[in-house]
């Protein structure tokens, strides 16, 4: 329970705090949203190499769908 609590605090304090700090410094919210959307995709892609997790076709499909969704949201931007 302590590990989950500590990682939750670090994720929220550092990750989300960094996002809000960047927006306050002038980074457009749209760019911040794209960076935030890349985070779970990059985690899924890096986990097998860094942690030795085994992948599956379902995980690969989910990552692909997420990446397609992210790319389709970018194509509507000017």
Helices and strands as residue ranges (DSSP letters): H 2-10, I 11-16, H 17-24, H 29-51, H 57-75
